[in-house]
Amino acid sequence: MDVLDLSLSVQRALRSLDALVLEGHLRTHVAEMMAGGEVDRAVQELLRLYKVPDKT
C-alpha cells in the first residue's frame, strides 16, 4: 500500500506540474503564435499534445 500511495502522490504532483507548464505555454508561446497569425501552427501544436496515438 505504501508504494501505491507514493505512486499516486507522484502522479498527482506531476499532473499539477503539467497544468502549470501548460498554462505558461498557453499564456506566452501559444498567445504569441495566435497574435502573429500562426493560428494553424498553434492549433496543430496543441492537437499533437492531446491527440491519442494510433494503435497500429
mmCIF entry with sequence, helices, sheets and N, C-alpha, C, O atoms, coordinates in Angstrom:
data_MODEL
# 
_entry.id   MODEL 
# 
_entity.id                         1 
_entity.type                       polymer 
_entity.pdbx_number_of_molecules   1 
# 
_entity_poly.entity_id                      1 
_entity_poly.type                           'polypeptide(L)' 
_entity_poly.nstd_linkage                   no 
_entity_poly.nstd_monomer                   no 
_entity_poly.pdbx_seq_one_letter_code       MDVLDLSLSVQRALRSLDALVLEGHLRTHVAEMMAGGEVDRAVQELLRLYKVPDKT 
_entity_poly.pdbx_seq_one_letter_code_can   MDVLDLSLSVQRALRSLDALVLEGHLRTHVAEMMAGGEVDRAVQELLRLYKVPDKT 
_entity_poly.pdbx_strand_id                 A 
# 
loop_
_entity_poly_seq.entity_id 
_entity_poly_seq.num 
_entity_poly_seq.mon_id 
_entity_poly_seq.hetero 
1 1  MET n 
1 2  ASP n 
1 3  VAL n 
1 4  LEU n 
1 5  ASP n 
1 6  LEU n 
1 7  SER n 
1 8  LEU n 
1 9  SER n 
1 10 VAL n 
1 11 GLN n 
1 12 ARG n 
1 13 ALA n 
1 14 LEU n 
1 15 ARG n 
1 16 SER n 
1 17 LEU n 
1 18 ASP n 
1 19 ALA n 
1 20 LEU n 
1 21 VAL n 
1 22 LEU n 
1 23 GLU n 
1 24 GLY n 
1 25 HIS n 
1 26 LEU n 
1 27 ARG n 
1 28 THR n 
1 29 HIS n 
1 30 VAL n 
1 31 ALA n 
1 32 GLU n 
1 33 MET n 
1 34 MET n 
1 35 ALA n 
1 36 GLY n 
1 37 GLY n 
1 38 GLU n 
1 39 VAL n 
1 40 ASP n 
1 41 ARG n 
1 42 ALA n 
1 43 VAL n 
1 44 GLN n 
1 45 GLU n 
1 46 LEU n 
1 47 LEU n 
1 48 ARG n 
1 49 LEU n 
1 50 TYR n 
1 51 LYS n 
1 52 VAL n 
1 53 PRO n 
1 54 ASP n 
1 55 LYS n 
1 56 THR n 
# 
_struct_asym.id          A 
_struct_asym.entity_id   1 
# 
loop_
_struct_conf.conf_type_id 
_struct_conf.id 
_struct_conf.pdbx_PDB_helix_id 
_struct_conf.beg_label_comp_id 
_struct_conf.beg_label_asym_id 
_struct_conf.beg_label_seq_id 
_struct_conf.pdbx_beg_PDB_ins_code 
_struct_conf.end_label_comp_id 
_struct_conf.end_label_asym_id 
_struct_conf.end_label_seq_id 
_struct_conf.pdbx_end_PDB_ins_code 
_struct_conf.beg_auth_comp_id 
_struct_conf.beg_auth_asym_id 
_struct_conf.beg_auth_seq_id 
_struct_conf.end_auth_comp_id 
_struct_conf.end_auth_asym_id 
_struct_conf.end_auth_seq_id 
_struct_conf.pdbx_PDB_helix_class 
_struct_conf.details 
_struct_conf.pdbx_PDB_helix_length 
HELX_P HELX_P1 AA1 ASP A 2  ? HIS A 25 ? ASP A 2  HIS A 25 1 ? 24 
HELX_P HELX_P2 AA2 LEU A 26 ? VAL A 30 ? LEU A 26 VAL A 30 3 ? 5  
HELX_P HELX_P3 AA3 ALA A 31 ? ALA A 35 ? ALA A 31 ALA A 35 1 ? 5  
HELX_P HELX_P4 AA4 VAL A 39 ? TYR A 50 ? VAL A 39 TYR A 50 1 ? 12 
# 
_struct_conf_type.id          HELX_P 
_struct_conf_type.criteria    ? 
_struct_conf_type.reference   ? 
# 
loop_
_atom_site.group_PDB 
_atom_site.id 
_atom_site.type_symbol 
_atom_site.label_atom_id 
_atom_site.label_alt_id 
_atom_site.label_comp_id 
_atom_site.label_asym_id 
_atom_site.label_entity_id 
_atom_site.label_seq_id 
_atom_site.pdbx_PDB_ins_code 
_atom_site.Cartn_x 
_atom_site.Cartn_y 
_atom_site.Cartn_z 
_atom_site.occupancy 
_atom_site.B_iso_or_equiv 
_atom_site.pdbx_formal_charge 
_atom_site.auth_seq_id 
_atom_site.auth_comp_id 
_atom_site.auth_asym_id 
_atom_site.auth_atom_id 
_atom_site.pdbx_PDB_model_num 
ATOM 1   N N  . MET A 1 1  ? 0.813  -1.189 0.000   1.00 0.00 ? 1  MET A N  1 
ATOM 2   C CA . MET A 1 1  ? 0.000  0.000  0.000   1.00 0.00 ? 1  MET A CA 1 
ATOM 3   C C  . MET A 1 1  ? 0.859  1.256  0.000   1.00 0.00 ? 1  MET A C  1 
ATOM 4   O O  . MET A 1 1  ? 0.506  2.252  -0.632  1.00 0.00 ? 1  MET A O  1 
ATOM 5   N N  . ASP A 1 2  ? 1.970  1.214  0.696   1.00 0.00 ? 2  ASP A N  1 
ATOM 6   C CA . ASP A 1 2  ? 2.830  2.400  0.751   1.00 0.00 ? 2  ASP A CA 1 
ATOM 7   C C  . ASP A 1 2  ? 3.332  2.788  -0.638  1.00 0.00 ? 2  ASP A C  1 
ATOM 8   O O  . ASP A 1 2  ? 3.381  3.969  -0.981  1.00 0.00 ? 2  ASP A O  1 
ATOM 9   N N  . VAL A 1 3  ? 3.698  1.798  -1.421  1.00 0.00 ? 3  VAL A N  1 
ATOM 10  C CA . VAL A 1 3  ? 4.198  2.075  -2.767  1.00 0.00 ? 3  VAL A CA 1 
ATOM 11  C C  . VAL A 1 3  ? 3.081  2.657  -3.625  1.00 0.00 ? 3  VAL A C  1 
ATOM 12  O O  . VAL A 1 3  ? 3.317  3.589  -4.395  1.00 0.00 ? 3  VAL A O  1 
ATOM 13  N N  . LEU A 1 4  ? 1.879  2.126  -3.505  1.00 0.00 ? 4  LEU A N  1 
ATOM 14  C CA . LEU A 1 4  ? 0.743  2.654  -4.261  1.00 0.00 ? 4  LEU A CA 1 
ATOM 15  C C  . LEU A 1 4  ? 0.420  4.084  -3.839  1.00 0.00 ? 4  LEU A C  1 
ATOM 16  O O  . LEU A 1 4  ? 0.169  4.942  -4.685  1.00 0.00 ? 4  LEU A O  1 
ATOM 17  N N  . ASP A 1 5  ? 0.426  4.340  -2.543  1.00 0.00 ? 5  ASP A N  1 
ATOM 18  C CA . ASP A 1 5  ? 0.183  5.704  -2.058  1.00 0.00 ? 5  ASP A CA 1 
ATOM 19  C C  . ASP A 1 5  ? 1.218  6.677  -2.607  1.00 0.00 ? 5  ASP A C  1 
ATOM 20  O O  . ASP A 1 5  ? 0.884  7.778  -3.044  1.00 0.00 ? 5  ASP A O  1 
ATOM 21  N N  . LEU A 1 6  ? 2.464  6.261  -2.579  1.00 0.00 ? 6  LEU A N  1 
ATOM 22  C CA . LEU A 1 6  ? 3.539  7.104  -3.090  1.00 0.00 ? 6  LEU A CA 1 
ATOM 23  C C  . LEU A 1 6  ? 3.379  7.337  -4.594  1.00 0.00 ? 6  LEU A C  1 
ATOM 24  O O  . LEU A 1 6  ? 3.537  8.458  -5.077  1.00 0.00 ? 6  LEU A O  1 
ATOM 25  N N  . SER A 1 7  ? 3.069  6.281  -5.316  1.00 0.00 ? 7  SER A N  1 
ATOM 26  C CA . SER A 1 7  ? 2.880  6.398  -6.760  1.00 0.00 ? 7  SER A CA 1 
ATOM 27  C C  . SER A 1 7  ? 1.746  7.364  -7.088  1.00 0.00 ? 7  SER A C  1 
ATOM 28  O O  . SER A 1 7  ? 1.892  8.208  -7.973  1.00 0.00 ? 7  SER A O  1 
ATOM 29  N N  . LEU A 1 8  ? 0.626  7.253  -6.393  1.00 0.00 ? 8  LEU A N  1 
ATOM 30  C CA . LEU A 1 8  ? -0.498 8.157  -6.634  1.00 0.00 ? 8  LEU A CA 1 
ATOM 31  C C  . LEU A 1 8  ? -0.140 9.595  -6.282  1.00 0.00 ? 8  LEU A C  1 
ATOM 32  O O  . LEU A 1 8  ? -0.563 10.528 -6.965  1.00 0.00 ? 8  LEU A O  1 
ATOM 33  N N  . SER A 1 9  ? 0.629  9.776  -5.230  1.00 0.00 ? 9  SER A N  1 
ATOM 34  C CA . SER A 1 9  ? 1.059  11.127 -4.852  1.00 0.00 ? 9  SER A CA 1 
ATOM 35  C C  . SER A 1 9  ? 1.950  11.736 -5.925  1.00 0.00 ? 9  SER A C  1 
ATOM 36  O O  . SER A 1 9  ? 1.811  12.914 -6.255  1.00 0.00 ? 9  SER A O  1 
ATOM 37  N N  . VAL A 1 10 ? 2.852  10.951 -6.462  1.00 0.00 ? 10 VAL A N  1 
ATOM 38  C CA . VAL A 1 10 ? 3.737  11.428 -7.526  1.00 0.00 ? 10 VAL A CA 1 
ATOM 39  C C  . VAL A 1 10 ? 2.926  11.774 -8.767  1.00 0.00 ? 10 VAL A C  1 
ATOM 40  O O  . VAL A 1 10 ? 3.174  12.799 -9.402  1.00 0.00 ? 10 VAL A O  1 
ATOM 41  N N  . GLN A 1 11 ? 1.960  10.930 -9.120  1.00 0.00 ? 11 GLN A N  1 
ATOM 42  C CA . GLN A 1 11 ? 1.121  11.191 -10.287 1.00 0.00 ? 11 GLN A CA 1 
ATOM 43  C C  . GLN A 1 11 ? 0.333  12.489 -10.118 1.00 0.00 ? 11 GLN A C  1 
ATOM 44  O O  . GLN A 1 11 ? 0.214  13.267 -11.065 1.00 0.00 ? 11 GLN A O  1 
ATOM 45  N N  . ARG A 1 12 ? -0.205 12.728 -8.926  1.00 0.00 ? 12 ARG A N  1 
ATOM 46  C CA . ARG A 1 12 ? -0.940 13.975 -8.674  1.00 0.00 ? 12 ARG A CA 1 
ATOM 47  C C  . ARG A 1 12 ? -0.008 15.173 -8.780  1.00 0.00 ? 12 ARG A C  1 
ATOM 48  O O  . ARG A 1 12 ? -0.382 16.203 -9.340  1.00 0.00 ? 12 ARG A O  1 
ATOM 49  N N  . ALA A 1 13 ? 1.178  15.050 -8.258  1.00 0.00 ? 13 ALA A N  1 
ATOM 50  C CA . ALA A 1 13 ? 2.149  16.144 -8.328  1.00 0.00 ? 13 ALA A CA 1 
ATOM 51  C C  . ALA A 1 13 ? 2.525  16.435 -9.779  1.00 0.00 ? 13 ALA A C  1 
ATOM 52  O O  . ALA A 1 13 ? 2.639  17.596 -10.171 1.00 0.00 ? 13 ALA A O  1 
ATOM 53  N N  . LEU A 1 14 ? 2.715  15.393 -10.570 1.00 0.00 ? 14 LEU A N  1 
ATOM 54  C CA . LEU A 1 14 ? 3.052  15.593 -11.981 1.00 0.00 ? 14 LEU A CA 1 
ATOM 55  C C  . LEU A 1 14 ? 1.892  16.221 -12.749 1.00 0.00 ? 14 LEU A C  1 
ATOM 56  O O  . LEU A 1 14 ? 2.123  17.050 -13.630 1.00 0.00 ? 14 LEU A O  1 
ATOM 57  N N  . ARG A 1 15 ? 0.653  15.849 -12.438 1.00 0.00 ? 15 ARG A N  1 
ATOM 58  C CA . ARG A 1 15 ? -0.495 16.487 -13.086 1.00 0.00 ? 15 ARG A CA 1 
ATOM 59  C C  . ARG A 1 15 ? -0.538 17.969 -12.751 1.00 0.00 ? 15 ARG A C  1 
ATOM 60  O O  . ARG A 1 15 ? -0.842 18.792 -13.615 1.00 0.00 ? 15 ARG A O  1 
ATOM 61  N N  . SER A 1 16 ? -0.240 18.313 -11.518 1.00 0.00 ? 16 SER A N  1 
ATOM 62  C CA . SER A 1 16 ? -0.200 19.725 -11.128 1.00 0.00 ? 16 SER A CA 1 
ATOM 63  C C  . SER A 1 16 ? 0.899  20.468 -11.873 1.00 0.00 ? 16 SER A C  1 
ATOM 64  O O  . SER A 1 16 ? 0.691  21.587 -12.343 1.00 0.00 ? 16 SER A O  1 
ATOM 65  N N  . LEU A 1 17 ? 2.048  19.856 -11.978 1.00 0.00 ? 17 LEU A N  1 
ATOM 66  C CA . LEU A 1 17 ? 3.154  20.459 -12.722 1.00 0.00 ? 17 LEU A CA 1 
ATOM 67  C C  . LEU A 1 17 ? 2.780  20.626 -14.188 1.00 0.00 ? 17 LEU A C  1 
ATOM 68  O O  . LEU A 1 17 ? 3.032  21.676 -14.778 1.00 0.00 ? 17 LEU A O  1 
ATOM 69  N N  . ASP A 1 18 ? 2.179  19.594 -14.780 1.00 0.00 ? 18 ASP A N  1 
ATOM 70  C CA . ASP A 1 18 ? 1.742  19.682 -16.174 1.00 0.00 ? 18 ASP A CA 1 
ATOM 71  C C  . ASP A 1 18 ? 0.792  20.858 -16.372 1.00 0.00 ? 18 ASP A C  1 
ATOM 72  O O  . ASP A 1 18 ? 0.909  21.592 -17.354 1.00 0.00 ? 18 ASP A O  1 
ATOM 73  N N  . ALA A 1 19 ? -0.138 21.038 -15.454 1.00 0.00 ? 19 ALA A N  1 
ATOM 74  C CA . ALA A 1 19 ? -1.112 22.130 -15.569 1.00 0.00 ? 19 ALA A CA 1 
ATOM 75  C C  . ALA A 1 19 ? -0.408 23.487 -15.524 1.00 0.00 ? 19 ALA A C  1 
ATOM 76  O O  . ALA A 1 19 ? -0.758 24.386 -16.289 1.00 0.00 ? 19 ALA A O  1 
ATOM 77  N N  . LEU A 1 20 ? 0.565  23.642 -14.652 1.00 0.00 ? 20 LEU A N  1 
ATOM 78  C CA . LEU A 1 20 ? 1.306  24.902 -14.558 1.00 0.00 ? 20 LEU A CA 1 
ATOM 79  C C  . LEU A 1 20 ? 2.112  25.178 -15.823 1.00 0.00 ? 20 LEU A C  1 
ATOM 80  O O  . LEU A 1 20 ? 2.119  26.297 -16.335 1.00 0.00 ? 20 LEU A O  1 
ATOM 81  N N  . VAL A 1 21 ? 2.785  24.152 -16.317 1.00 0.00 ? 21 VAL A N  1 
ATOM 82  C CA . VAL A 1 21 ? 3.595  24.314 -17.533 1.00 0.00 ? 21 VAL A CA 1 
ATOM 83  C C  . VAL A 1 21 ? 2.691  24.628 -18.718 1.00 0.00 ? 21 VAL A C  1 
ATOM 84  O O  . VAL A 1 21 ? 3.006  25.505 -19.522 1.00 0.00 ? 21 VAL A O  1 
ATOM 85  N N  . LEU A 1 22 ? 1.570  23.919 -18.833 1.00 0.00 ? 22 LEU A N  1 
ATOM 86  C CA . LEU A 1 22 ? 0.646  24.166 -19.932 1.00 0.00 ? 22 LEU A CA 1 
ATOM 87  C C  . LEU A 1 22 ? 0.090  25.581 -19.872 1.00 0.00 ? 22 LEU A C  1 
ATOM 88  O O  . LEU A 1 22 ? 0.008  26.255 -20.898 1.00 0.00 ? 22 LEU A O  1 
ATOM 89  N N  . GLU A 1 23 ? -0.288 26.033 -18.704 1.00 0.00 ? 23 GLU A N  1 
ATOM 90  C CA . GLU A 1 23 ? -0.814 27.399 -18.576 1.00 0.00 ? 23 GLU A CA 1 
ATOM 91  C C  . GLU A 1 23 ? 0.221  28.427 -19.030 1.00 0.00 ? 23 GLU A C  1 
ATOM 92  O O  . GLU A 1 23 ? -0.107 29.362 -19.760 1.00 0.00 ? 23 GLU A O  1 
ATOM 93  N N  . GLY A 1 24 ? 1.453  28.253 -18.603 1.00 0.00 ? 24 GLY A N  1 
ATOM 94  C CA . GLY A 1 24 ? 2.509  29.171 -19.017 1.00 0.00 ? 24 GLY A CA 1 
ATOM 95  C C  . GLY A 1 24 ? 2.715  29.141 -20.518 1.00 0.00 ? 24 GLY A C  1 
ATOM 96  O O  . GLY A 1 24 ? 2.918  30.183 -21.141 1.00 0.00 ? 24 GLY A O  1 
ATOM 97  N N  . HIS A 1 25 ? 2.664  27.966 -21.097 1.00 0.00 ? 25 HIS A N  1 
ATOM 98  C CA . HIS A 1 25 ? 2.838  27.814 -22.538 1.00 0.00 ? 25 HIS A CA 1 
ATOM 99  C C  . HIS A 1 25 ? 1.695  28.502 -23.289 1.00 0.00 ? 25 HIS A C  1 
ATOM 100 O O  . HIS A 1 25 ? 1.927  29.190 -24.283 1.00 0.00 ? 25 HIS A O  1 
ATOM 101 N N  . LEU A 1 26 ? 0.464  28.315 -22.814 1.00 0.00 ? 26 LEU A N  1 
ATOM 102 C CA . LEU A 1 26 ? -0.685 28.948 -23.461 1.00 0.00 ? 26 LEU A CA 1 
ATOM 103 C C  . LEU A 1 26 ? -0.623 30.466 -23.353 1.00 0.00 ? 26 LEU A C  1 
ATOM 104 O O  . LEU A 1 26 ? -0.924 31.173 -24.315 1.00 0.00 ? 26 LEU A O  1 
ATOM 105 N N  . ARG A 1 27 ? -0.237 30.962 -22.195 1.00 0.00 ? 27 ARG A N  1 
ATOM 106 C CA . ARG A 1 27 ? -0.216 32.414 -21.973 1.00 0.00 ? 27 ARG A CA 1 
ATOM 107 C C  . ARG A 1 27 ? 0.916  33.112 -22.730 1.00 0.00 ? 27 ARG A C  1 
ATOM 108 O O  . ARG A 1 27 ? 0.828  34.309 -23.003 1.00 0.00 ? 27 ARG A O  1 
ATOM 109 N N  . THR A 1 28 ? 1.958  32.388 -23.065 1.00 0.00 ? 28 THR A N  1 
ATOM 110 C CA . THR A 1 28 ? 3.098  33.021 -23.731 1.00 0.00 ? 28 THR A CA 1 
ATOM 111 C C  . THR A 1 28 ? 3.196  32.561 -25.186 1.00 0.00 ? 28 THR A C  1 
ATOM 112 O O  . THR A 1 28 ? 2.773  33.273 -26.096 1.00 0.00 ? 28 THR A O  1 
ATOM 113 N N  . HIS A 1 29 ? 3.741  31.402 -25.395 1.00 0.00 ? 29 HIS A N  1 
ATOM 114 C CA . HIS A 1 29 ? 4.062  30.930 -26.735 1.00 0.00 ? 29 HIS A CA 1 
ATOM 115 C C  . HIS A 1 29 ? 2.828  30.829 -27.632 1.00 0.00 ? 29 HIS A C  1 
ATOM 116 O O  . HIS A 1 29 ? 2.834  31.343 -28.750 1.00 0.00 ? 29 HIS A O  1 
ATOM 117 N N  . VAL A 1 30 ? 1.780  30.177 -27.156 1.00 0.00 ? 30 VAL A N  1 
ATOM 118 C CA . VAL A 1 30 ? 0.584  29.998 -27.987 1.00 0.00 ? 30 VAL A CA 1 
ATOM 119 C C  . VAL A 1 30 ? -0.081 31.343 -28.252 1.00 0.00 ? 30 VAL A C  1 
ATOM 120 O O  . VAL A 1 30 ? -0.515 31.605 -29.374 1.00 0.00 ? 30 VAL A O  1 
ATOM 121 N N  . ALA A 1 31 ? -0.167 32.193 -27.244 1.00 0.00 ? 31 ALA A N  1 
ATOM 122 C CA . ALA A 1 31 ? -0.763 33.520 -27.433 1.00 0.00 ? 31 ALA A CA 1 
ATOM 123 C C  . ALA A 1 31 ? 0.030  34.326 -28.468 1.00 0.00 ? 31 ALA A C  1 
ATOM 124 O O  . ALA A 1 31 ? -0.554 35.022 -29.299 1.00 0.00 ? 31 ALA A O  1 
ATOM 125 N N  . GLU A 1 32 ? 1.361  34.226 -28.412 1.00 0.00 ? 32 GLU A N  1 
ATOM 126 C CA . GLU A 1 32 ? 2.203  34.932 -29.382 1.00 0.00 ? 32 GLU A CA 1 
ATOM 127 C C  . GLU A 1 32 ? 1.992  34.398 -30.796 1.00 0.00 ? 32 GLU A C  1 
ATOM 128 O O  . GLU A 1 32 ? 1.933  35.172 -31.751 1.00 0.00 ? 32 GLU A O  1 
ATOM 129 N N  . MET A 1 33 ? 1.880  33.077 -30.933 1.00 0.00 ? 33 MET A N  1 
ATOM 130 C CA . MET A 1 33 ? 1.641  32.499 -32.254 1.00 0.00 ? 33 MET A CA 1 
ATOM 131 C C  . MET A 1 33 ? 0.296  32.965 -32.805 1.00 0.00 ? 33 MET A C  1 
ATOM 132 O O  . MET A 1 33 ? 0.197  33.328 -33.977 1.00 0.00 ? 33 MET A O  1 
ATOM 133 N N  . MET A 1 34 ? -0.725 32.956 -31.975 1.00 0.00 ? 34 MET A N  1 
ATOM 134 C CA . MET A 1 34 ? -2.058 33.384 -32.415 1.00 0.00 ? 34 MET A CA 1 
ATOM 135 C C  . MET A 1 34 ? -2.036 34.859 -32.822 1.00 0.00 ? 34 MET A C  1 
ATOM 136 O O  . MET A 1 34 ? -2.567 35.228 -33.870 1.00 0.00 ? 34 MET A O  1 
ATOM 137 N N  . ALA A 1 35 ? -1.426 35.690 -31.997 1.00 0.00 ? 35 ALA A N  1 
ATOM 138 C CA . ALA A 1 35 ? -1.359 37.122 -32.300 1.00 0.00 ? 35 ALA A CA 1 
ATOM 139 C C  . ALA A 1 35 ? -0.550 37.384 -33.566 1.00 0.00 ? 35 ALA A C  1 
ATOM 140 O O  . ALA A 1 35 ? -0.805 38.350 -34.285 1.00 0.00 ? 35 ALA A O  1 
ATOM 141 N N  . GLY A 1 36 ? 0.423  36.522 -33.834 1.00 0.00 ? 36 GLY A N  1 
ATOM 142 C CA . GLY A 1 36 ? 1.263  36.678 -35.024 1.00 0.00 ? 36 GLY A CA 1 
ATOM 143 C C  . GLY A 1 36 ? 0.677  36.032 -36.264 1.00 0.00 ? 36 GLY A C  1 
ATOM 144 O O  . GLY A 1 36 ? 1.338  35.956 -37.300 1.00 0.00 ? 36 GLY A O  1 
ATOM 145 N N  . GLY A 1 37 ? -0.559 35.565 -36.164 1.00 0.00 ? 37 GLY A N  1 
ATOM 146 C CA . GLY A 1 37 ? -1.218 34.978 -37.322 1.00 0.00 ? 37 GLY A CA 1 
ATOM 147 C C  . GLY A 1 37 ? -0.900 33.515 -37.579 1.00 0.00 ? 37 GLY A C  1 
ATOM 148 O O  . GLY A 1 37 ? -1.254 32.973 -38.625 1.00 0.00 ? 37 GLY A O  1 
ATOM 149 N N  . GLU A 1 38 ? -0.235 32.877 -36.629 1.00 0.00 ? 38 GLU A N  1 
ATOM 150 C CA . GLU A 1 38 ? 0.126  31.463 -36.793 1.00 0.00 ? 38 GLU A CA 1 
ATOM 151 C C  . GLU A 1 38 ? -0.896 30.563 -36.091 1.00 0.00 ? 38 GLU A C  1 
ATOM 152 O O  . GLU A 1 38 ? -0.535 29.673 -35.321 1.00 0.00 ? 38 GLU A O  1 
ATOM 153 N N  . VAL A 1 39 ? -2.159 30.812 -36.371 1.00 0.00 ? 39 VAL A N  1 
ATOM 154 C CA . VAL A 1 39 ? -3.242 30.084 -35.706 1.00 0.00 ? 39 VAL A CA 1 
ATOM 155 C C  . VAL A 1 39 ? -3.164 28.589 -36.007 1.00 0.00 ? 39 VAL A C  1 
ATOM 156 O O  . VAL A 1 39 ? -3.251 27.770 -35.093 1.00 0.00 ? 39 VAL A O  1 
ATOM 157 N N  . ASP A 1 40 ? -3.000 28.228 -37.274 1.00 0.00 ? 40 ASP A N  1 
ATOM 158 C CA . ASP A 1 40 ? -2.940 26.804 -37.634 1.00 0.00 ? 40 ASP A CA 1 
ATOM 159 C C  . ASP A 1 40 ? -1.786 26.095 -36.930 1.00 0.00 ? 40 ASP A C  1 
ATOM 160 O O  . ASP A 1 40 ? -1.932 24.963 -36.469 1.00 0.00 ? 40 ASP A O  1 
ATOM 161 N N  . ARG A 1 41 ? -0.651 26.763 -36.853 1.00 0.00 ? 41 ARG A N  1 
ATOM 162 C CA . ARG A 1 41 ? 0.511  26.156 -36.183 1.00 0.00 ? 41 ARG A CA 1 
ATOM 163 C C  . ARG A 1 41 ? 0.230  25.962 -34.696 1.00 0.00 ? 41 ARG A C  1 
ATOM 164 O O  . ARG A 1 41 ? 0.585  24.929 -34.129 1.00 0.00 ? 41 ARG A O  1 
ATOM 165 N N  . ALA A 1 42 ? -0.399 26.939 -34.066 1.00 0.00 ? 42 ALA A N  1 
ATOM 166 C CA . ALA A 1 42 ? -0.728 26.837 -32.648 1.00 0.00 ? 42 ALA A CA 1 
ATOM 167 C C  . ALA A 1 42 ? -1.708 25.698 -32.413 1.00 0.00 ? 42 ALA A C  1 
ATOM 168 O O  . ALA A 1 42 ? -1.549 24.921 -31.472 1.00 0.00 ? 42 ALA A O  1 
ATOM 169 N N  . VAL A 1 43 ? -2.718 25.599 -33.263 1.00 0.00 ? 43 VAL A N  1 
ATOM 170 C CA . VAL A 1 43 ? -3.709 24.529 -33.119 1.00 0.00 ? 43 VAL A CA 1 
ATOM 171 C C  . VAL A 1 43 ? -3.055 23.169 -33.314 1.00 0.00 ? 43 VAL A C  1 
ATOM 172 O O  . VAL A 1 43 ? -3.318 22.244 -32.545 1.00 0.00 ? 43 VAL A O  1 
ATOM 173 N N  . GLN A 1 44 ? -2.208 23.031 -34.327 1.00 0.00 ? 44 GLN A N  1 
ATOM 174 C CA . GLN A 1 44 ? -1.521 21.759 -34.574 1.00 0.00 ? 44 GLN A CA 1 
ATOM 175 C C  . GLN A 1 44 ? -0.644 21.362 -33.386 1.00 0.00 ? 44 GLN A C  1 
ATOM 176 O O  . GLN A 1 44 ? -0.577 20.187 -33.023 1.00 0.00 ? 44 GLN A O  1 
ATOM 177 N N  . GLU A 1 45 ? 0.014  22.328 -32.796 1.00 0.00 ? 45 GLU A N  1 
ATOM 178 C CA . GLU A 1 45 ? 0.864  22.049 -31.637 1.00 0.00 ? 45 GLU A CA 1 
ATOM 179 C C  . GLU A 1 45 ? 0.033  21.503 -30.480 1.00 0.00 ? 45 GLU A C  1 
ATOM 180 O O  . GLU A 1 45 ? 0.429  20.539 -29.825 1.00 0.00 ? 45 GLU A O  1 
ATOM 181 N N  . LEU A 1 46 ? -1.104 22.114 -30.234 1.00 0.00 ? 46 LEU A N  1 
ATOM 182 C CA . LEU A 1 46 ? -1.968 21.659 -29.139 1.00 0.00 ? 46 LEU A CA 1 
ATOM 183 C C  . LEU A 1 46 ? -2.600 20.308 -29.449 1.00 0.00 ? 46 LEU A C  1 
ATOM 184 O O  . LEU A 1 46 ? -2.735 19.467 -28.560 1.00 0.00 ? 46 LEU A O  1 
ATOM 185 N N  . LEU A 1 47 ? -2.985 20.097 -30.695 1.00 0.00 ? 47 LEU A N  1 
ATOM 186 C CA . LEU A 1 47 ? -3.544 18.797 -31.069 1.00 0.00 ? 47 LEU A CA 1 
ATOM 187 C C  . LEU A 1 47 ? -2.505 17.692 -30.898 1.00 0.00 ? 47 LEU A C  1 
ATOM 188 O O  . LEU A 1 47 ? -2.827 16.595 -30.442 1.00 0.00 ? 47 LEU A O  1 
ATOM 189 N N  . ARG A 1 48 ? -1.275 17.981 -31.261 1.00 0.00 ? 48 ARG A N  1 
ATOM 190 C CA . ARG A 1 48 ? -0.208 16.988 -31.088 1.00 0.00 ? 48 ARG A CA 1 
ATOM 191 C C  . ARG A 1 48 ? -0.041 16.620 -29.618 1.00 0.00 ? 48 ARG A C  1 
ATOM 192 O O  . ARG A 1 48 ? 0.243  15.469 -29.286 1.00 0.00 ? 48 ARG A O  1 
ATOM 193 N N  . LEU A 1 49 ? -0.216 17.585 -28.758 1.00 0.00 ? 49 LEU A N  1 
ATOM 194 C CA . LEU A 1 49 ? -0.081 17.344 -27.326 1.00 0.00 ? 49 LEU A CA 1 
ATOM 195 C C  . LEU A 1 49 ? -1.186 16.438 -26.799 1.00 0.00 ? 49 LEU A C  1 
ATOM 196 O O  . LEU A 1 49 ? -0.932 15.571 -25.963 1.00 0.00 ? 49 LEU A O  1 
ATOM 197 N N  . TYR A 1 50 ? -2.406 16.633 -27.282 1.00 0.00 ? 50 TYR A N  1 
ATOM 198 C CA . TYR A 1 50 ? -3.556 15.928 -26.731 1.00 0.00 ? 50 TYR A CA 1 
ATOM 199 C C  . TYR A 1 50 ? -4.050 14.761 -27.564 1.00 0.00 ? 50 TYR A C  1 
ATOM 200 O O  . TYR A 1 50 ? -4.912 14.009 -27.108 1.00 0.00 ? 50 TYR A O  1 
ATOM 201 N N  . LYS A 1 51 ? -3.534 14.589 -28.766 1.00 0.00 ? 51 LYS A N  1 
ATOM 202 C CA . LYS A 1 51 ? -4.016 13.526 -29.629 1.00 0.00 ? 51 LYS A CA 1 
ATOM 203 C C  . LYS A 1 51 ? -3.591 12.168 -29.080 1.00 0.00 ? 51 LYS A C  1 
ATOM 204 O O  . LYS A 1 51 ? -2.457 11.972 -28.642 1.00 0.00 ? 51 LYS A O  1 
ATOM 205 N N  . VAL A 1 52 ? -4.545 11.239 -29.122 1.00 0.00 ? 52 VAL A N  1 
ATOM 206 C CA . VAL A 1 52 ? -4.256 9.876  -28.691 1.00 0.00 ? 52 VAL A CA 1 
ATOM 207 C C  . VAL A 1 52 ? -3.510 9.176  -29.819 1.00 0.00 ? 52 VAL A C  1 
ATOM 208 O O  . VAL A 1 52 ? -3.971 9.193  -30.960 1.00 0.00 ? 52 VAL A O  1 
ATOM 209 N N  . PRO A 1 53 ? -2.377 8.567  -29.529 1.00 0.00 ? 53 PRO A N  1 
ATOM 210 C CA . PRO A 1 53 ? -1.608 7.916  -30.587 1.00 0.00 ? 53 PRO A CA 1 
ATOM 211 C C  . PRO A 1 53 ? -2.381 6.747  -31.196 1.00 0.00 ? 53 PRO A C  1 
ATOM 212 O O  . PRO A 1 53 ? -3.156 6.070  -30.519 1.00 0.00 ? 53 PRO A O  1 
ATOM 213 N N  . ASP A 1 54 ? -2.150 6.530  -32.485 1.00 0.00 ? 54 ASP A N  1 
ATOM 214 C CA . ASP A 1 54 ? -2.756 5.371  -33.168 1.00 0.00 ? 54 ASP A CA 1 
ATOM 215 C C  . ASP A 1 54 ? -2.212 4.093  -32.579 1.00 0.00 ? 54 ASP A C  1 
ATOM 216 O O  . ASP A 1 54 ? -1.059 4.040  -32.149 1.00 0.00 ? 54 ASP A O  1 
ATOM 217 N N  . LYS A 1 55 ? -3.035 3.061  -32.558 1.00 0.00 ? 55 LYS A N  1 
ATOM 218 C CA . LYS A 1 55 ? -2.608 1.768  -32.004 1.00 0.00 ? 55 LYS A CA 1 
ATOM 219 C C  . LYS A 1 55 ? -2.214 0.795  -33.104 1.00 0.00 ? 55 LYS A C  1 
ATOM 220 O O  . LYS A 1 55 ? -2.217 -0.419 -32.898 1.00 0.00 ? 55 LYS A O  1 
ATOM 221 N N  . THR A 1 56 ? -1.874 1.329  -34.270 1.00 0.00 ? 56 THR A N  1 
ATOM 222 C CA . THR A 1 56 ? -1.489 0.451  -35.383 1.00 0.00 ? 56 THR A CA 1 
ATOM 223 C C  . THR A 1 56 ? 0.007  0.293  -35.429 1.00 0.00 ? 56 THR A C  1 
ATOM 224 O O  . THR A 1 56 ? 0.528  -0.409 -36.296 1.00 0.00 ? 56 THR A O  1 
# 
